[in-house]
Amino acid sequence: MPGRVSFYFVDVFATRPLTGNPLSLVPDADRLDESQMRAIAREFNQSETTFLLRPTRSGANWRLRSFTPAGAEVGGAGHNALGAWLWLEASGRLSDQGPDLAQEIAGEVLPVQIIREPGHPVTVSMDQLAPHFGESVTDRAELAGALGLDQDDLTTSEPAQVVSTGAAHLMVPLRDRDAVDRATPDGVRLRALLATVGGEGCYLYGLDPVDAADAVAYTRFFNPTMGIVEDPATGTAAGPLVALLVASGKVPGGITAVVEQGHLLGRPSRIQVTVSGQRVCVSGSGLVVAEGTLSV
């Protein structure tokens, strides 16, 4: 049993410290058992803590496991994975490897690309699974009530629908970003509603982003199923959202779309998503902002 383990904090989907989505990362975690991983995630109390492990699947360079403070294990490739690769690059562990790599998450092996351009921050691009379009919410009154909103805040042109590219989240279109900001979800009520349609988290979005010249949507993410009150940047939700927007013709396929998140939390984040056919890629940059050791 290890007495002390190293850890790092990475601000993901960020261009400067103390923005984006903070991730706590524990490298070389093979000596930790699952109960220790869950306890460490509770100690850090970030939305997710990721552990870097030796891969068990052929073709993968690293295996990643991520847990929420509530002890729930997270699948899908989002900020939990992107932050790990940003740390691997910053630590020099990828210096003798090319740009095309792969990660093992929840039994899947998914491509990862490290984009290194002189004069620019390193960017990590990760493939997610092909989009799966699930059930829609039919009870608009219950949905609005669970979000602390009026039915008039919900759009009438598009339903709230579960979409997954590795994690199934409910995409909820709202009238505008003011409605997105006014949402005050009831966690118990929202969790029950999500269970009826097979959703894990809830992604609210308006199509009037702050940077209208660059971004395609303004969002907030809530995940009472996993014990996350609100997350400032959620790659596993931004991927499905852009897949949905491409499928409905609101965003052209093949472009790099920017999704805004985290503004109300004081951690503005920009998540880049490219959807080309069935391929969904989430990209972003970030910074290692802290390091230390933890007694276990």
N, C-alpha and C positions, 0 to 999 in steps of 0.2 A: 504494500500500500504506500503510495507516494506521500511524503510529508508536506511538500510544497509544490505548487504548479505555477507556471508562468501564465499570464493572461494579458490581453491587449484590448483596447477600445478602438473601434474603427467607426468614423462617421461616413455613412454610405449615402450615395446619391447627393454628394456634397462637393463644393469647390473650395470651401474654407472651413476651418474648425468650428465646432459647436452649431452646425447646421446639419441638414439631412437626417438620417435615421441612425442612431447609435447602436452598434453591435458589440457585444462582449464576445471575445474569441479566446478559446483555449487550444493552442496547438499541441501536437505530440500527446494526444489524449488517450492513447491505447491502454495505458495503465489504469485508467479510471473505469469503474464499473458504472452501470446505468444509474444506480441510486445516487452515486456521487455526482454524476452529470446533472441530474435533476436538482440536487441540493445546491450545486454551484449556480445553476440558473436562478434558483430562488434567491440566493445571496446577492447576485448582481442586479436582479430585478429589472433588467432590460426587457424589451418586448420579446427578444430572442437572444439566446447564447448558443454559439456554434462551437462544436468540437471537431478538430481535424484528426482523422484516423487513417491508418493504412487501408487501402481498398480491398474489398472482397470480391469484386466483379472484374472480369477481364476487360481491359481497355481503359479503365479508370486510373487517373493519376492520384486522386485523393478521395477518401470517403468523408462525407460530412453528415453530422447529426446535430440537430438543433432543438432546443427546448424553450418553452415559455416559463415565466416565473411560477405558473400554476402546475408545472410539471408535464405539460402536454408536449409531445414530440411533433415537430412541424415538418411536413413534406413540401415538395415544390422548391423551385429555384428562384429565390427573391433576394431581399437584402441580406438574409442570413447566409447565402452562398456567395453573393458578390463581395461582401466584406471580407470573407475568408480569402478569396483570390487576390483582393487588393493587398491584404497583409502578406500573402505568400510572395507577391511581386516586390513589395516594399522591403521585405526581410532578405531578399536576395535568393530565395529558394527556387526561383524560376529562371535564374540567370543563365543556366546551361540548357534551357529548354526553349523550343520554338513557340510560336504564338498559339498553336492549336493543341488543346488539352482536353481533358474530360473529367467529370466529377460523378461520383456515385452518391445518389440521394434517394432514400426510401426504395432501394432495390432497382432504381433506374440509373443508367449511365447516359449522361447528357453532355453534349459538346460545350466547351468553353473556349473563348478566344481572348487573348491578351493583346490589346492594341497599343503599341508603343510608337508614338510620333514625336520627333524632336520638337521641343518648345511647347508641348501640350501635356496635361496630366495623363497618366496611364488610364485607359478605359478597359473595363471588362465587359464582354458580351457573352451572354449565356442563352443557350437554347432551352426552351420549356417544351412540354409535351404539346402535341397537336390539340387545338381547342375542341372542347366538348360542350355543346349547348344543352343545358338541362331544363329543369322545370321553371315555370313562371309563377309569380304570386298573383292570385286572382282576387284576394280580399284586400282591396285598396284601403279601406277604412282601417283595418288592423295594421297594415304596413305603416300608414301615416301615424297612427297612434303609437306604435312601437318605436318610431323615430322621433316622437315629440313634435310632429308637424301636422299641418292641415292637409286634407286631400288635395286642395288646390296647389300645394307645393309639388305634387307628383305630376309628371308629364302625362298627357293622355295619348301621345303618339306611339310611345314605346312601353312595353311592360317591364317590370322588374324581373330579371331572369338570372338564374344560376349559370355561370360559365366557369369552366375549369381548364387550366393548362398545367395541371399538376396539383392544384388545390382548388376546391369548388367554392366560389364566392358569389354572393348575390349582388348583381349589378343593378343599382337603383338610380334611374334617371330623374333628376329634379329640374324644376323650372329654371333655376339660375344658381349662381354661386352664393347668392344671399341665402337662398333656401338651404344650401349645403351647410353654410356656416351656422344657421339657426337650429339645426338638428340637435336634439338632446335625447339620445336613445335611452329607453328603459331596457337594461341588460337582460333581465329575466324574460320580459315579453319578446324582445328581439331574438333571443336564443331559441325560444319555443317556435317562433315563426320560421326561423332558418331551418329548424329540424323538419318542418313540414315539407320543405322543397329540396332538402338535401344540400343545404348550404352550410359552409363553415363560418365565413365572415361576411361582412356587408360593406360594399363599396358604393358610397354616394357620389354622384358626379353631376356637374353642370357643364354645358358646352360653351361657357363664356369665361375662359381662363383669364387670369390676371395679365399674362403676356399673350394676347390674342394673335400677335404676329408669328408666334413660335409654337405655342402649346395648343393641344386639342381639347383638353378637359381639365377641370378643377375638381379635386376629389378630397374625400375623407374616408377613413377605414376604421371599422369597429369589428371586434371579434370576441363577443362574449363566450363563444364556444370554447375558445382557447384561453380565456382569462385575460385578454388584451382589451383594455378600455378603449384606447385609441392609439393608432400607429401613425408616425409621421411620414413614412414612405414604404409602400408595400408592392414589391415587384411581382409577387404571386397574384396580385389583384390588377395591377396595371396591364400585365400581359393579356389576361382575359378581356379587360375593358377594350383595349385597342382591337383585339380580335373581333369583338362584338361590333365595334364602330366600323371596322372594315367590312364585316359581313352585311351590315345594314346600309352600306354605301355612304356613310357620313365621313369616313376617312379613306383615302385611296390606299390600296395595298402597295407594299414595296417601299413606302417612305418611312423615314425615322420620325415617329410621332413622340411629342413630349407630353407627359402627364404631370400636372402640378399637384402637390400634396403637402401637408404639414404646416400651412400658413397660420392657422389658428393656434397651433402648438408652439409658434415661434421658431420652428425648424423647417423653413421652406425647402422643399425638395423637388428635383426635376428628374423624372424617370423616363428614359428613352426606350421606346418599343418599336420594333419593326415586325410587321406581319406580311409574309409573302406566301400566299396559298395556305398550306397547313403548318408552315414553319413560323414559330413565334420566338423572337429574340428580345431579351431585356438587357439593356446596357446602362452603365453609369460609372462615375468616378467616385473617389473618396479619399480619406486621409486617416492614417493611424495617429490617434491623438493622445493615447495614454498607454502605459504598460506597468506591470507590477507582478508580484507573486502573492499567491493565496495559500494559506495553510489549510490542509485537508485532513 
